[in-house]
Amino acid sequence: GLLLLRLAALNPALDVRTLCLAREILAARDGLADFSFAMQGLGTGAITVAGSDALKQRILPGVCEGARIAAFALSEKEAGSDVAAMAPTATPDGNGHVRIDGEKSWISNGGIADHYVVFARTGEAPGARGLSAFLVEADNPGLSVTERIEVIAPHPLATLRFEACRVPVENRIGGPGDGFKVAMATLDVFRATVGAAALGFARRALDASLARAQTRHLFGAPLAAMQLTQTSLAEMATAIDSAALHVYRAAWTRDSGAPRITREAAMAKMVATEAAQEVIDRAVQLHGGEGVRSGSVPETLYREIRALRIYEGASEVQQLIIGRDLLKNG
C-alpha cells in the first residue's frame, strides 16, 4: 500500500512502465513482496479499467492504503487459460440483484481477500461474449472458501464456491456481456508485469551466480576462470537483456496510447518467464550442491519462477495468442 502511494506521488498516471519497474525491483528482493503488490493491482485492474465511479470511490482508496486486500477470480479447475469455457453463472434474481452459482479455483489471495473480481456467465451471447464481471465482497452470503491449495512456492491460493450468492447489479464491472473484454484488458497490462517480475528473479539469480563464480574455487582456480562458466554467465546476461527489451517494449507501447497490446504482452510474458526459468536453472547448476539446498537463493528462485510460466496464461497459450494475432492483424 505504501509503495503504491509513493509511486502515485511520483507519477499520478502510474503507467505500465512504472508498474513493471516496481515488480522487477520487488521480485529481485522477495517473491512474496512482488506477489502482494501484484495482486493488489490485478484485483483492482478491472475496476480501474471499466468500473463505475461509485465502485472506484468505494474500493480503490482502501486498496491503495493497504487496508483492503484484492483478488481476481477468473480461473476454474476446468477453465484456466480457456476463459471462454468458464461455467459459473450469474442470473437475474430480482430487486436489482444477480445470483452467482459455481466455483472458482487457483484464486490468489483466496480466503484472505476483502473482495473478489468475479467473472461469470450471463448468457448475452455464446462463448466469450456471454460473460460479465462483478465485484463480490468476501463476506457476501453464499460465498465460501472450500479448499486451500498448497504449491511449491508459498502463496495463498484457494477454491471459492458461490451458492445463491446475491450481488447488486451496480457491482457489475463494465456492461452486460463485457466480462471477456474486461478480463483481457486487465491481463494485457498485467501479463507484461509478470514478465517484469520474472526479470527481477533472473537478475537476482545472475547476481548470486556472479558472486559464486568469483568465490568458489575448483581444481585450484576460481570457478569464474573456467570458460564454460564464462559462457554460461554470458548466456544468462544476454537472455535477461533480451527479455527486458520485450517487457519494456510492451509497457512503452501501452503507455504510448495503444488501446490493446495483446501480442506485445503475450510475447513479453512468454519470453521473460521462459528466459528466467533457464537463467535460474543455470544458477542452480553453477552453485552445485548449494543450489539445491532448501532455502538457498537458487533453490528459492527455482520454486518461485515455475508458476510464472503458468499463471495468467501458460507459455503455450501465449504462443496461441501471438499466432492468432499475427493471422488476424499481420
C-alpha positions in Angstrom: 0.0 0.0 0.0 2.8 2.5 0.9 4.6 1.6 -2.3 1.5 2.3 -4.3 1.1 5.7 -2.6 4.7 6.6 -3.2 4.6 5.5 -6.9 1.4 7.5 -7.3 3.0 10.6 -5.8 5.9 10.3 -8.2 3.7 9.6 -11.2 0.0 10.2 -10.9 -0.7 8.3 -14.1 1.0 5.2 -12.7 1.9 4.0 -16.2 2.7 0.4 -17.1 6.5 1.1 -17.2 6.2 2.2 -13.5 4.3 -1.0 -12.6 6.9 -3.1 -14.4 9.8 -1.4 -12.7 8.1 -1.8 -9.3 7.6 -5.6 -9.9 11.1 -6.1 -11.2 12.6 -4.4 -8.1 10.3 -6.2 -5.6 10.8 -9.6 -7.2 14.6 -9.2 -7.1 14.3 -8.6 -3.4 11.5 -11.0 -2.3 8.9 -13.1 -4.2 6.2 -12.6 -1.7 6.7 -8.8 -1.8 6.1 -8.8 -5.5 3.2 -11.2 -5.2 1.4 -8.9 -2.6 2.0 -5.8 -4.8 0.9 -7.5 -8.0 -2.3 -8.9 -6.5 -3.4 -5.5 -5.3 -3.1 -4.3 -8.8 -4.7 -7.4 -10.5 -7.5 -7.4 -8.1 -8.4 -3.8 -8.9 -7.3 -3.5 -12.5 -10.7 -4.4 -13.9 -12.3 -1.8 -11.6 -9.8 0.8 -12.8 -10.4 -0.1 -16.5 -14.2 -0.5 -16.5 -15.6 0.1 -13.1 -18.2 2.8 -12.3 -17.2 5.9 -10.4 -19.1 4.7 -7.4 -17.1 1.4 -7.4 -13.8 3.2 -7.8 -14.5 5.5 -4.9 -15.7 2.7 -2.7 -12.8 0.2 -3.4 -9.7 1.8 -4.7 -8.6 4.1 -1.8 -8.7 1.2 0.7 -6.6 -1.0 -1.6 -4.1 1.8 -2.2 -3.7 2.4 1.6 -3.3 -1.3 2.2 -6.4 -1.5 4.3 -8.2 -3.7 1.8 -6.8 -6.9 0.1 -7.9 -7.5 -3.5 -8.3 -10.7 -5.6 -9.0 -11.6 -9.2 -11.3 -14.6 -9.6 -11.1 -15.8 -13.2 -9.6 -19.3 -13.2 -11.5 -22.6 -12.7 -10.5 -26.2 -12.4 -11.8 -26.9 -15.9 -11.3 -23.5 -17.4 -7.9 -22.0 -16.6 -6.4 -20.4 -19.7 -9.6 -21.0 -21.7 -11.6 -18.1 -20.3 -14.5 -18.7 -22.7 -15.1 -22.1 -21.2 -16.0 -20.9 -17.7 -19.0 -22.4 -16.0 -20.3 -20.3 -13.1 -23.5 -18.4 -13.8 -24.9 -15.0 -12.8 -28.6 -14.8 -13.3 -31.1 -12.0 -12.5 -32.5 -12.5 -9.0 -35.0 -9.6 -8.6 -34.7 -6.2 -6.8 -31.6 -5.2 -8.8 -29.5 -8.3 -7.9 -27.9 -11.2 -9.7 -27.4 -14.7 -8.3 -23.9 -16.2 -8.8 -23.5 -20.0 -8.6 -20.4 -22.1 -9.3 -16.8 -22.5 -8.4 -13.5 -20.6 -9.0 -10.2 -22.2 -8.3 -6.5 -21.3 -8.1 -7.5 -17.9 -6.8 -4.6 -15.9 -5.4 -5.4 -14.2 -2.1 -8.3 -16.7 -1.8 -9.5 -16.7 1.7 -7.7 -13.6 2.8 -9.1 -11.0 0.3 -11.7 -8.4 1.2 -13.2 -8.5 -2.3 -13.1 -10.6 -5.4 -13.5 -9.5 -9.0 -15.6 -12.5 -10.3 -16.2 -13.5 -13.9 -19.4 -15.5 -14.6 -21.6 -16.5 -17.5 -24.5 -14.1 -18.0 -25.6 -15.5 -21.4 -25.8 -12.4 -23.6 -24.2 -14.5 -26.4 -22.4 -17.8 -26.8 -18.8 -18.3 -25.5 -16.7 -15.4 -24.5 -19.3 -12.8 -25.5 -21.7 -14.0 -22.8 -19.5 -13.3 -19.7 -19.8 -10.4 -17.2 -17.6 -9.2 -14.3 -18.8 -8.5 -10.7 -17.3 -7.1 -7.5 -18.1 -9.6 -4.7 -17.3 -8.7 -1.1 -15.6 -11.5 0.8 -18.3 -11.5 3.5 -21.2 -11.8 0.9 -23.6 -14.6 1.9 -23.3 -17.5 -0.4 -19.5 -17.2 -0.9 -17.3 -19.7 0.9 -13.7 -21.0 0.7 -13.8 -24.7 0.2 -10.1 -25.6 -0.3 -6.7 -24.1 0.5 -4.2 -25.0 -2.3 -0.6 -25.7 -1.3 2.0 -25.1 -4.0 5.8 -25.3 -4.3 6.3 -21.6 -3.6 4.2 -20.4 -0.6 1.3 -18.3 -2.0 -2.2 -18.0 -0.6 -4.4 -19.9 -3.1 -7.9 -21.2 -2.7 -11.0 -22.6 -4.3 -14.1 -20.5 -3.9 -17.7 -21.7 -4.0 -20.7 -19.5 -4.9 -24.1 -20.8 -3.8 -27.0 -18.5 -4.4 -24.6 -15.6 -3.8 -26.7 -12.4 -4.4 -24.8 -9.4 -5.7 -26.2 -6.0 -6.5 -26.3 -5.2 -10.2 -24.4 -2.0 -9.6 -21.4 -4.2 -8.6 -21.1 -5.2 -12.2 -17.8 -4.0 -13.8 -18.4 -2.9 -17.3 -21.6 -3.6 -19.3 -23.5 -6.9 -19.6 -21.5 -9.4 -21.6 -18.3 -7.3 -21.4 -16.6 -9.6 -19.0 -14.2 -11.1 -21.5 -13.2 -7.7 -22.7 -12.6 -6.5 -19.2 -10.5 -9.6 -18.3 -8.4 -9.3 -21.5 -7.8 -5.5 -21.0 -6.7 -6.3 -17.5 -4.4 -9.1 -18.5 -2.9 -7.0 -21.3 -1.4 -4.8 -18.7 -0.5 -7.4 -16.0 1.0 -10.0 -18.4 3.7 -7.5 -19.2 4.3 -7.0 -15.4 4.6 -10.8 -14.9 7.5 -10.6 -17.3 9.0 -7.8 -15.2 8.7 -10.0 -12.1 10.5 -12.8 -13.9 13.2 -10.3 -14.8 13.7 -9.5 -11.1 14.0 -13.2 -10.3 16.5 -13.7 -13.1 18.6 -10.7 -12.2 18.9 -11.9 -8.6 19.9 -15.3 -9.9 22.6 -13.8 -12.1 24.0 -11.7 -9.2 24.2 -14.8 -7.0 25.9 -16.7 -9.8 28.5 -13.9 -10.4 29.3 -13.9 -6.7 29.5 -17.7 -6.5 31.8 -17.9 -9.6 34.3 -15.5 -8.1 34.4 -17.0 -4.6 34.1 -20.7 -5.3 37.4 -22.5 -6.2 37.6 -25.7 -8.2 40.7 -27.5 -9.2 42.9 -24.8 -7.8 41.3 -21.8 -9.6 38.1 -19.7 -9.2 35.1 -21.1 -10.9 35.0 -17.9 -12.9 38.3 -18.8 -14.6 36.6 -21.7 -16.5 35.5 -20.9 -20.0 32.3 -22.9 -19.5 31.4 -20.7 -16.5 32.0 -17.5 -18.5 29.9 -18.9 -21.4 27.1 -19.7 -19.0 27.2 -16.3 -17.4 27.2 -14.6 -20.8 24.2 -16.5 -21.9 22.3 -15.7 -18.7 23.0 -12.0 -19.1 22.0 -12.0 -22.8 18.8 -13.8 -22.0 17.9 -11.2 -19.3 18.6 -8.2 -21.6 16.6 -9.8 -24.4 13.7 -10.4 -22.1 13.9 -6.8 -20.7 13.5 -5.4 -24.2 10.3 -7.4 -24.7 8.9 -6.4 -21.3 9.6 -2.7 -21.6 8.5 -2.5 -25.3 5.1 -3.8 -24.3 4.9 -1.3 -21.4 6.0 1.6 -23.6 3.5 0.6 -26.4 0.7 0.6 -23.9 1.8 3.9 -22.3 2.1 5.5 -25.8 -1.7 5.1 -26.2 -2.2 1.7 -27.8 -5.7 0.6 -26.8 -4.6 -3.1 -26.7 -1.1 -4.7 -26.5 -2.3 -8.3 -26.8 0.6 -9.6 -28.9 3.3 -7.5 -27.2 2.2 -8.5 -23.7 2.0 -12.2 -24.7 5.5 -12.0 -26.1 6.8 -10.2 -23.0 5.3 -12.7 -20.6 6.4 -15.8 -22.6 9.9 -14.7 -23.4 10.7 -13.3 -19.9 9.3 -16.2 -17.9 11.0 -18.8 -20.1 14.3 -16.9 -20.1 14.1 -16.6 -16.3 13.5 -20.3 -15.9 16.6 -21.0 -17.9 18.7 -18.4 -16.1 17.7 -19.7 -12.7 18.3 -23.3 -13.8 21.8 -22.3 -14.8 22.3 -20.6 -11.4 21.3 -23.8 -9.6 23.9 -25.7 -11.7 26.6 -23.2 -11.1 26.0 -23.4 -7.3 26.3 -27.2 -7.3 25.0 -28.8 -4.1 24.4 -25.4 -2.6 22.0 -24.7 -5.4 19.6 -27.4 -4.2 19.9 -26.7 -0.5 16.5 -25.8 0.9 16.3 -22.1 1.5 19.3 -21.1 -0.6 18.8 -18.3 -3.2 18.9 -20.5 -6.3 16.6 -23.1 -4.7 14.1 -20.5 -3.6 14.1 -18.8 -7.0 13.8 -22.2 -8.7 10.5 -22.8 -6.9 9.2 -19.2 -7.3 9.8 -18.9 -11.1 8.0 -22.1 -12.1 4.4 -20.8 -11.5 5.1 -17.6 -13.6 5.2 -19.8 -16.8 1.7 -21.0 -16.0 -0.4 -18.3 -14.3 -2.1 -15.5 -16.3 -1.8 -17.8 -19.3 0.7 -20.6 -19.8 3.5 -20.1 -22.3 1.8 -22.4 -24.7 -1.3 -20.2 -24.5 0.8 -17.1 -25.2 2.0 -18.8 -28.3 -1.6 -19.3 -29.5 -2.4 -15.7 -28.7 0.6 -14.4 -30.7 -0.2 -16.7 -33.6 -3.8 -15.7 -33.8 -3.0 -12.1 -33.5 -0.5 -12.4 -36.4 -3.1 -14.1 -38.6 -5.7 -11.5 -37.8 -3.6 -8.3 -37.9 -0.5 -9.3 -39.8 
